[in-house]
Amino acid sequence: MKPIAAVLTLLAPAALASPLPYTFEAGQAAKASEVNANFSTLAQAQAGTDDQLSAVSGEMTDLQSALAALQEQVDGLLPDYEHGHCASLDTGSEQEFGGVRYVSSAFSLVDADGTAYRLNLMVPKTPQPQPQYQAKLTSTDLSHYSADIRFCQHPARLENAFKVDYDLSDANAVTAHFYTETRLTVLHPRHGREWFSDTTRLELGQHEMLRDGSGDYQLTTQDLPDAEAIEASLLGGYQVYFHSSLR
């Protein structure tokens, strides 16, 4: 289990410095009261910055605690795939995973030596729309599970992650898009190179943060999808491939 990437904020805490009340030129006599006033202004600015950083630190601590609790739930969430289970669902049978209806679809996978394999893969019954936004900060892993498995006796790797994309295309807001992404990569049993791979993405909503000129866009625990929805989505992505087969 890879540790949670806990940096969920784009932090740019700005110093709260105000213009100094007095300026001095070379050779000019400085009054003690004026010098003290300048020092007082600097001290207040520093105190304001310290308060801001303290607040940010507190929010990050709360967020890390919430995600740590989620990580513990994910550790025991996914079933054991080490027994080489190979589903035998009939072509055309339907099941719902993570709120999306899937149908068992048959494909032919032909090896380099001409050997044909039957691949029954669970695919969405209705094509899932691709994200239309131009995300400039993408695929930040909030929680990531990966394991080497046997997919119908073939060596494979399963990766399952809860992610966030930051959409920066809107001049007035930054939008965080939440989703889970599950990828199955099957390796060729003889030469070990990638044989085929497939990815399932399940959407979990979004959260909009207005651009206020500060450059500080923070996600809090209240902005994230609830733990039950994340669990259902992670498990749904896993089940898509648990119910697929290669023979």
JOJO-V719848 format. One record per backbone hydrogen bond with DSSP energy under -0.5 kcal/mol. NH is the residue of the N-H (numbers start at 1). CO is the residue of the C=O. Records with the same first field share a line. If there is no record, write none. Layout:
NH=CO, CO
This chain:
2=144
5=141
6=4
8=6
10=217
11=9
16=45
28=25
35=31
36=32
37=33
38=34
39=35
40=36
41=37
42=38
43=39
44=40
45=41
46=42
47=43
48=44
49=45
50=46
51=47
52=48
53=49
54=50
55=51
56=52
57=53
58=54
59=55
60=56
61=57
62=58
63=59
64=60
65=61
66=62
67=63
68=64
69=65
70=66
71=67
72=68
73=69
74=70
75=71
76=72
77=74
78=74
81=79
84=81
87=244
92=104
93=90
95=102
97=95, 100
100=97
102=95
103=123
104=93
105=103, 121
107=119
109=107, 117
110=108
111=115
114=111
117=109
119=107, 117
120=118, 245
121=105, 119
123=103, 121
125=101
126=101
135=133
136=166
137=166
140=164
141=139
142=162
143=162
144=2
145=160
147=158
149=147, 156
150=81
151=149, 154
152=85, 150
154=151
156=149
157=185
158=147
159=183
160=145
161=181
162=143
163=161, 179
164=140
165=177
166=137
167=165, 175
168=134, 166
174=209
175=167
176=207
177=165, 175
178=176, 205
179=163
180=202
181=161
182=200
183=159
184=198
185=157, 183
186=196
187=155
188=193
192=188
195=186
196=186
198=184
200=182
202=180
204=178
207=176
209=174
211=172
212=210
217=10, 215
218=216
223=220
224=220, 221
230=226
231=227
232=228
233=229
234=230
235=231
236=232
237=233
238=234
239=235
240=236
241=237, 238
242=238
243=239
244=241
245=120
247=118
